[in-house]
């Protein structure tokens, strides 16, 4: 059994399928599936988001905590995980995970930037989301995705797992076109959408250099005409 940083044995993953199903029946607009994610999906999410090298990680929609535990197993010992859950019952399960690197929060993804600041965390290196964007209004979905984009560090990864592809058009204004994979070993089979936030400063440097090279000859010619 693996060890957590507080030197206590990590609890084995508890997927709670009956609990997940009943919570889905009570809150179908909040929960994107009738059963928890498979271990195959969890492994794909962790790998796609680059969790092994991330220092500040965010999980939106933790559910019963299976993906949360997969992230904790994969992330560095000095990393922090902020996990946000809007369902009260799932949040209580999340609070039961014993790992000092985990910050469990009961609340809304729209408050992500404020939560990172209040927890003393910087921009996120990786954000994994399981919240169902297909069941919320376009305005709320676009607001959450714009918040996610602003909370990511340059070159940070945003990974969302969704049954439908509505998130593609919602996220395009913020992060552009995603890479998409299909995880068949999950019930139901599910799409995994992945974005990497552009490093605008790194991309601006070649353009600035080209602009300088275009501008400099005219500057030299002007100086010669002035006799300087």
URBEL-V573906 format. One record per run of one state. SS is the DSSP state (A for helix, B for strand, O for the rest). FROM is the first residue (numbers start at 0). TO is the last residue. Records with the same first field share a line. If there is no record, write none. Layout:
BEGIN
SS = FROM-TO, FROM-TO
END
This chain:
BEGIN
O = 0-1, 3-7, 9-15, 26-37, 48-49, 53-54, 60-64, 74-78, 85-86, 95-100, 106-107, 118-122, 129-131, 135-136, 162-164, 175-177, 183-188, 196-198, 226-227
B = 2-2, 8-8, 55-59, 79-84, 101-105, 123-128, 151-161, 178-182, 189-195
A = 16-25, 38-47, 50-52, 65-73, 87-94, 108-117, 132-134, 137-150, 165-174, 199-225
END
